[in-house]
Every structure is written in structure tokens, then in C-alpha cells.
Amino acid sequence: MARTPQRNPPPLVLRVLRAVHQATRDRKPPCWVGVNALGLRVDQIRLDQAITLAVQSSWLRAAGHPPLSVAITATGIRLVEEDGQTTSPRAAG
């Protein structure tokens, strides 16, 4: 059951959303990208938890358990664009 989206996602969730948006920005959603291709240097358990929260909040879609690939939703794109930060996900952490 999907939860009501939060307006202020935790920092790691926002990093994941930015990374997915950056990786797929030139393609029409939904566009899937492998989680390993995001280049996030984060403990796998924390990354899986962040992706799960983003999925529950309707910001991402995920395939696999644990997630192997993700696609950002229109809601997730709006959140990233409203945040206004376009830094590289690698530089953010």
C-alpha cells in the first residue's frame, strides 16, 4: 500500500532521486537504470531502504528484491526540480 508522499525526503533519498534523474534526464519516463550504475557510494542496506521509501512515496518505481533497477516518476522529477540542486550524486556524499 502506497503511503502519502512526504514533502521533505531524507537526504539519502534525495541523493538517490537526483542520481536517477541525472542518469535518465535525456530520456522519456519511465526510463529504467540499474542501481549499480548510479555510482552512489552508500551501504547497500541503507541504499535499499532509501529506494524502498522513495517507492512508497511514489517518487520511484523499482524492479527486483532487493531493487536492481529503478525509474523516477513524474512526482520524483518534480521533487528534484523543485529542490533545485543539480550537483553530481558522487559530489554530494
NORQUIUR-V26657 format. One line per field, one symbol per residue. burial: I if it has 9 or more other C-alpha atoms within 8 Angstrom, else O. A space follows every 10 residues. Layout:
burial = ???
This chain:
burial = OOOOOOOOOO OOIIIIIIII IOOIOOOOOO IIIIIOOIOI OOOOOOIIOI IOIIIIIIII IIOOOOIIII IIIOIIIOOI OOOOOOOIIO OOO
